[in-house]
């Protein structure tokens, strides 16, 4: 059973990497991508540790693949915490709690990347970063809402 969970974690982290690195639109300070939806769905389906690890590893790998090396340490922490928030507050809970958990993770993500942008670039770049991350978090919430229950049903089939 542990091997199955480890393989599943590797697969989800890989999906996060692909959805982040290749399903994206460039912005002035980085890019907007679909990876948050995979992180949220995995955290809702499998819990906080799963969300944190797949989010941190998958998103950081995407930054490294894409040449955004300066963002990799920030991303590791930001996406790891976001995945943990969703899993902790939303895993196994009613739909309202799931939505709230993704909203909390979204606020964390937008605020943390705004701070990173201010430190790495300039406070003047923060509004553009906030706009891009808000769009990204919104798409993540939509994807997580639909995909989370699907992943949860798949995981319960194998127990």
C-alpha positions as CSV (number, residue, x, y, z in Angstrom):
1,X,0.0,0.0,0.0
2,X,2.8,2.4,0.8
3,X,4.4,1.8,-2.6
4,X,1.1,2.6,-4.3
5,X,0.8,5.9,-2.5
6,X,4.4,6.8,-3.3
7,X,3.8,6.0,-7.0
8,X,0.6,8.1,-6.9
9,X,2.5,11.0,-5.3
10,X,5.2,10.9,-8.0
11,X,2.5,10.8,-10.7
12,X,0.6,13.8,-9.2
13,X,3.9,15.8,-8.8
14,X,4.6,15.0,-12.4
15,X,1.2,16.2,-13.4
16,X,1.7,19.4,-11.4
17,X,5.0,19.9,-13.2
18,X,3.5,19.4,-16.7
19,X,0.4,21.6,-15.9
20,X,2.7,24.3,-14.6
21,X,5.5,24.3,-17.1
22,X,3.6,23.6,-20.3
23,X,0.0,24.8,-19.8
24,X,0.9,28.5,-19.2
25,X,0.7,32.0,-20.3
26,X,3.6,34.4,-19.7
27,X,3.2,37.5,-17.5
28,X,5.7,40.4,-16.9
29,X,7.0,38.7,-13.7
30,X,6.5,35.0,-14.5
31,X,3.5,33.1,-15.9
32,X,0.0,32.0,-15.2
33,X,-0.6,28.2,-15.3
34,X,-3.0,25.4,-14.6
35,X,-0.9,23.6,-12.0
36,X,-2.7,25.0,-9.0
37,X,-5.8,23.0,-10.0
38,X,-3.8,19.8,-9.8
39,X,-2.4,20.7,-6.4
40,X,-5.8,21.6,-5.0
41,X,-7.4,18.5,-6.4
42,X,-4.7,16.2,-5.0
43,X,-4.8,17.9,-1.6
44,X,-8.6,17.5,-1.5
45,X,-8.4,13.9,-2.5
46,X,-5.4,12.7,-0.5
47,X,-4.8,15.1,2.3
48,X,-2.4,17.8,3.5
49,X,0.9,16.0,3.2
50,X,0.1,14.8,-0.3
51,X,-0.9,18.3,-1.3
52,X,2.2,19.9,0.2
53,X,4.7,17.5,-1.3
54,X,3.2,17.3,-4.8
55,X,2.7,21.1,-4.8
56,X,6.2,21.9,-3.6
57,X,8.1,19.4,-5.8
58,X,6.0,19.7,-8.9
59,X,5.8,23.4,-9.0
60,X,9.5,23.9,-8.2
61,X,10.5,21.4,-10.9
62,X,8.4,23.5,-13.4
63,X,10.3,26.7,-12.3
64,X,13.6,24.9,-12.9
65,X,12.6,23.5,-16.2
66,X,11.3,26.9,-17.3
67,X,14.4,28.8,-16.3
68,X,12.8,30.6,-13.4
69,X,15.6,29.6,-11.0
70,X,15.2,32.7,-8.9
71,X,11.6,31.7,-8.1
72,X,12.3,28.1,-7.2
73,X,12.9,28.5,-3.4
74,X,9.9,30.8,-3.2
75,X,7.7,28.4,-5.1
76,X,8.8,25.4,-3.1
77,X,7.5,27.1,0.1
78,X,4.5,28.9,-1.4
79,X,3.0,25.9,-3.3
80,X,3.9,23.5,-0.5
81,X,2.0,25.6,2.1
82,X,-0.9,26.1,-0.4
83,X,-1.2,22.3,-0.9
84,X,-1.1,21.8,2.9
85,X,-3.8,24.4,3.5
86,X,-6.2,22.9,1.0
87,X,-5.5,19.4,2.4
88,X,-5.8,20.4,6.0
89,X,-8.9,22.5,5.7
90,X,-10.7,20.7,2.8
91,X,-9.8,17.0,2.7
92,X,-12.8,14.8,3.6
93,X,-14.9,17.9,4.3
94,X,-18.2,19.2,2.8
95,X,-18.0,21.1,-0.4
96,X,-18.3,24.5,1.3
97,X,-15.1,23.7,3.4
98,X,-13.4,22.5,0.2
99,X,-14.1,25.8,-1.5
100,X,-13.1,27.8,1.6
101,X,-9.8,25.8,1.8
102,X,-8.9,26.6,-1.8
103,X,-9.9,30.3,-1.2
104,X,-7.5,30.4,1.8
105,X,-4.7,28.8,-0.2
106,X,-5.4,31.3,-3.0
107,X,-5.1,34.3,-0.6
108,X,-1.8,32.8,0.7
109,X,-0.5,32.3,-2.8
110,X,-1.4,35.7,-4.0
111,X,0.1,37.4,-0.9
112,X,3.3,35.3,-0.8
113,X,4.0,35.8,-4.5
114,X,3.3,39.6,-4.1
115,X,6.0,39.6,-1.4
116,X,8.4,37.7,-3.5
117,X,7.8,40.0,-6.4
118,X,8.5,43.1,-4.2
119,X,11.7,41.5,-2.9
120,X,13.0,40.1,-6.2
121,X,11.9,42.9,-8.6
122,X,10.2,45.9,-7.2
123,X,7.1,46.9,-5.3
124,X,6.0,48.6,-8.5
125,X,5.7,45.1,-10.1
126,X,3.3,43.8,-7.4
127,X,0.0,44.9,-9.0
128,X,0.7,42.9,-12.2
129,X,1.7,39.9,-10.1
130,X,-1.5,40.1,-8.0
131,X,-3.6,40.2,-11.1
132,X,-1.9,37.2,-12.7
133,X,-2.0,35.1,-9.5
134,X,-5.6,35.9,-8.9
135,X,-6.5,34.6,-12.4
136,X,-4.3,31.5,-11.7
137,X,-5.9,30.9,-8.3
138,X,-9.4,31.2,-9.8
139,X,-8.7,28.6,-12.5
140,X,-7.1,26.4,-9.8
141,X,-10.3,26.7,-7.7
142,X,-12.4,25.7,-10.7
143,X,-10.2,22.7,-11.6
144,X,-9.8,21.6,-8.0
145,X,-13.6,21.7,-7.5
146,X,-14.2,19.4,-10.4
147,X,-11.1,17.2,-10.3
148,X,-10.8,16.7,-6.5
149,X,-13.9,14.5,-6.1
150,X,-12.8,12.5,-9.1
151,X,-9.4,11.8,-7.6
152,X,-11.0,11.0,-4.2
153,X,-13.2,8.4,-5.8
154,X,-10.3,6.8,-7.6
155,X,-8.3,6.7,-4.4
156,X,-11.2,5.1,-2.5
157,X,-11.5,2.4,-5.2
158,X,-8.0,1.2,-4.4
159,X,-8.3,0.9,-0.6
